[in-house]
Amino acid sequence: MDFGISILSIIPIRSEANDRSEMTTQLIFGEHYKILENKKKWSKIQISHDKYVGWISNNQIHEINKEEYEKLEKEIPTLSTDILDIIEGDNHQPIVIGSILPTYKSDHALINNKMYKFNGKKTQGFSQKQHLINNALIFLNAPYLWGGRTPFGIDCSGFTQIIYRLQGMKIPRDAYQQADLGTPLSSIKESEEGDLAFFDNKEGKIIHVGLIMKNNQIIHASGKVRIDKIDQKGIFNIKKNRYTHKLRIIKKLI
């Protein structure tokens, strides 16, 4: 089995091995993965941090050996925390918030024995729970993008996943998977800022997720990352004067 790591800012991961296929998620800088299958132009990969499987263009693969992959698996990752920053390898390149800085030490990340200089803001997570909302607000008004995980386009579960990553906590990629985590709460009154609210469709399938805020508000990605009202029925969009999402359950992860 081969292994790889993203040295590009954002890489689309697709459901099938072609450019027209649906983008289901994205790799961002510093995320490593297993290569499960090779074709002429595409490879099927499994992303390490959330075990998500999809197809990546071979032009965007950067291979690492098994030893480096296993070393990265054991690390507590250092993460960039500015909405956009610069990392310096052979050239300057942008990286987005939540990017991983592998083997970070003395203002440098290390990939395949190559040094990448980084002087920006960073964290290893494990801060107070209140910072979940502080970090979520950085993404306010980011456009909705199916499969997106960055301030330049993000979906609802990609949003909650990256916010919890900045807290130092790995959670799955999709909303229905995230709903399996944590402790269920009986009402919004029991919730705290940063708890996750999940919403279902007529068939009872979990289709949406957002982060609870104070004063019966929720921040979530729907059209854009936005703040709306929430009650026991669901999300109420004041501008549209109607409920847009039906509440299923609230979960406390931290």
C-alpha positions as MATLAB code, in Angstrom:
seq = 'MDFGISILSIIPIRSEANDRSEMTTQLIFGEHYKILENKKKWSKIQISHDKYVGWISNNQIHEINKEEYEKLEKEIPTLSTDILDIIEGDNHQPIVIGSILPTYKSDHALINNKMYKFNGKKTQGFSQKQHLINNALIFLNAPYLWGGRTPFGIDCSGFTQIIYRLQGMKIPRDAYQQADLGTPLSSIKESEEGDLAFFDNKEGKIIHVGLIMKNNQIIHASGKVRIDKIDQKGIFNIKKNRYTHKLRIIKKLI';
ca = [
       0.000    0.000    0.000;
       1.189    3.519   -0.841;
       0.722    6.706    1.147;
       0.441   10.421    0.408;
       0.056   13.895    1.870;
      -1.441   17.119    0.553;
       1.119   19.839   -0.194;
      -1.505   21.941   -2.004;
      -3.891   24.355   -0.326;
      -7.117   22.604   -1.394;
      -7.612   19.367   -3.345;
     -11.043   18.083   -4.462;
     -11.947   14.497   -3.610;
     -14.521   12.991   -5.972;
     -16.985   10.113   -5.793;
     -15.768    8.618   -9.079;
     -12.540    8.709  -11.075;
     -13.299   11.639  -13.387;
     -13.330   15.441  -13.324;
     -17.103   15.657  -13.785;
     -17.855   13.488  -10.785;
     -19.376   14.933   -7.600;
     -16.923   16.485   -5.142;
     -17.668   14.766   -1.829;
     -14.959   16.383    0.307;
     -11.612   18.174    0.124;
      -8.055   17.647    1.279;
      -6.315   20.680    2.714;
      -2.618   21.275    3.294;
      -0.862   18.730    5.497;
      -3.568   16.039    5.532;
      -2.217   12.544    4.903;
      -3.899    9.510    3.393;
      -3.598    5.915    2.213;
      -3.656    5.130   -1.509;
      -6.032    2.186   -1.961;
      -6.166    1.843   -5.740;
      -4.353    3.269   -8.766;
      -5.648    4.024  -12.233;
      -3.967    5.840  -15.119;
      -5.127    9.330  -14.095;
      -6.815    8.780  -10.720;
      -6.241    7.090   -7.382;
      -8.696    6.017   -4.698;
      -7.572    7.228   -1.279;
      -8.648    6.992    2.351;
      -8.101   10.202    4.327;
      -6.455    9.456    7.656;
      -8.291   11.776   10.038;
     -11.875   10.805    9.138;
     -11.434    7.590    7.059;
     -13.296    9.179    4.133;
     -12.758    7.402    0.795;
     -12.766    9.055   -2.617;
     -10.828    9.685   -5.823;
      -7.973   12.158   -6.320;
      -6.205   13.198   -9.514;
      -2.767   11.612   -9.774;
      -1.397   15.047  -10.735;
      -2.128   16.194   -7.180;
      -0.653   13.253   -5.272;
       2.488   13.746   -3.195;
       3.725   10.384   -1.947;
       5.287    9.686    1.445;
       6.659    6.427    2.777;
       5.055    4.151    5.353;
       7.420    5.302    8.086;
       6.428    8.957    7.662;
       2.734    8.049    7.477;
       2.948    6.132   10.748;
       4.848    9.000   12.382;
       2.120   11.442   11.345;
      -0.529    9.076   12.721;
       1.014    9.392   16.182;
       1.376   13.183   16.177;
      -0.888   15.681   17.895;
      -1.267   17.974   14.864;
      -0.403   21.651   14.854;
      -3.037   23.628   12.930;
      -3.073   27.031   11.230;
      -5.731   29.348   12.700;
      -5.885   32.394   10.418;
      -8.555   32.359    7.730;
      -5.732   32.498    5.156;
      -1.977   32.412    5.628;
       1.274   31.768    3.756;
       3.638   28.836    4.054;
       7.048   28.894    2.391;
       8.573   25.868    0.666;
      10.303   26.303   -2.679;
       7.758   29.054   -3.234;
       5.191   30.946   -1.201;
       1.736   29.399   -1.184;
      -1.536   30.125    0.646;
      -3.036   27.752    3.181;
      -6.489   27.944    4.751;
      -7.575   27.788    8.377;
      -7.329   24.283    9.847;
      -4.401   23.223    7.654;
      -1.990   20.804    9.315;
       1.667   21.689    9.886;
       3.354   18.271   10.071;
       6.155   17.752   12.608;
       6.035   21.464   13.441;
       9.016   22.869   15.351;
      10.912   26.162   15.411;
       8.608   27.858   12.869;
       8.948   25.025   10.370;
       6.839   22.066    9.226;
       8.568   18.980    7.818;
       7.307   16.857    4.915;
       9.520   14.209    3.296;
      12.562   15.822    4.954;
      11.683   19.120    3.289;
      11.237   22.195    5.470;
       8.244   24.536    5.126;
       8.556   27.837    6.973;
       5.463   29.082    8.777;
       5.285   32.126   11.057;
       1.509   32.443   11.315;
      -0.948   31.759   14.108;
      -1.349   28.138   15.130;
      -2.818   25.810   17.741;
      -2.903   22.188   18.843;
      -6.459   22.641   20.050;
      -7.630   21.621   23.540;
      -8.688   25.186   24.389;
     -11.854   26.192   26.227;
     -15.196   25.160   24.751;
     -16.127   28.810   24.167;
     -13.550   28.949   21.380;
     -15.742   26.684   19.244;
     -18.044   29.633   18.564;
     -15.160   32.114   18.276;
     -13.686   29.936   15.512;
     -17.081   29.358   13.903;
     -17.604   33.103   13.542;
     -14.428   33.303   11.423;
     -16.408   31.431    8.734;
     -19.449   33.726    8.869;
     -20.767   34.427    5.319;
     -18.520   31.780    3.734;
     -20.452   30.479    0.703;
     -22.089   27.056    0.821;
     -20.312   24.417   -1.285;
     -21.234   20.729   -1.319;
     -18.106   18.834   -0.216;
     -16.318   22.034    0.844;
     -14.220   22.410    3.995;
     -12.759   25.921    3.678;
     -13.813   29.588    4.050;
     -14.019   29.753    0.238;
     -16.799   27.157    0.181;
     -18.088   24.823    2.874;
     -20.993   22.510    3.621;
     -22.761   22.010    6.938;
     -20.829   18.985    8.192;
     -17.528   20.189    6.752;
     -18.101   23.326    8.808;
     -18.713   21.501   12.090;
     -15.852   19.091   11.399;
     -13.268   21.840   10.891;
     -14.512   23.808   13.920;
     -14.074   20.776   16.161;
     -10.671   20.113   14.581;
      -9.560   23.561   15.737;
     -10.640   22.464   19.216;
      -8.304   19.456   18.931;
     -11.062   16.911   18.332;
     -11.553   14.612   15.340;
     -15.142   14.010   14.250;
     -16.484   12.238   11.120;
     -17.156   13.971    7.819;
     -20.915   13.614    7.338;
     -23.774   14.892    9.496;
     -25.377   11.464   10.021;
     -22.006   10.128   11.253;
     -21.502   13.075   13.596;
     -24.987   12.448   15.039;
     -23.742    9.109   16.424;
     -21.300   10.920   18.719;
     -21.765   12.505   22.128;
     -24.539   12.648   24.721;
     -28.116   13.459   23.673;
     -29.865   16.409   25.322;
     -33.609   16.577   25.915;
     -34.021   20.251   25.031;
     -32.295   23.395   23.830;
     -32.438   24.703   27.397;
     -29.930   22.005   28.400;
     -27.493   22.927   25.631;
     -24.363   25.068   25.732;
     -22.574   27.058   23.062;
     -20.755   24.659   20.773;
     -23.122   21.704   21.146;
     -24.299   20.220   17.852;
     -27.908   20.321   16.644;
     -28.986   17.803   13.980;
     -31.916   18.049   11.587;
     -33.756   15.438    9.525;
     -35.977   15.164    6.459;
     -39.423   13.622    6.042;
     -37.876   10.150    5.884;
     -36.113   10.702    9.215;
     -32.620   10.868    7.666;
     -30.124   13.283    9.242;
     -29.380   15.869    6.556;
     -28.082   18.947    8.385;
     -26.005   20.035   11.388;
     -25.078   23.301   13.083;
     -23.509   24.705   16.251;
     -25.686   25.989   19.076;
     -25.054   29.581   20.169;
     -26.423   31.556   23.101;
     -29.813   33.324   23.017;
     -31.493   30.506   21.052;
     -29.326   31.018   17.979;
     -27.471   28.598   15.726;
     -24.581   29.061   13.291;
     -24.701   26.730   10.307;
     -23.921   26.460    6.584;
     -27.051   26.881    4.488;
     -26.561   28.992    1.365;
     -23.750   30.523    3.367;
     -22.495   30.258    6.930;
     -25.219   32.156    8.745;
     -26.786   32.741   12.145;
     -30.482   31.932   12.604;
     -32.940   31.387   15.442;
     -33.543   27.875   16.792;
     -36.270   26.375   18.961;
     -37.630   22.881   19.634;
     -39.225   22.788   16.164;
     -36.037   23.646   14.306;
     -34.278   26.516   12.558;
     -36.351   29.626   11.920;
     -35.130   31.969    9.197;
     -36.379   35.455   10.129;
     -35.800   36.868    6.646;
     -37.883   34.110    5.029;
     -40.292   34.076    7.995;
     -40.429   30.300    8.085;
     -38.778   27.181    9.461;
     -36.099   25.813    7.137;
     -34.874   22.738    9.070;
     -36.679   20.327   11.429;
     -34.819   19.595   14.664;
     -34.044   15.941   15.344;
     -31.594   15.907   18.250;
     -28.961   17.948   20.093;
     -25.682   16.298   21.092;
     -23.000   17.374   23.564;
     -19.527   16.295   22.398;
     -17.423   18.229   24.898;
];
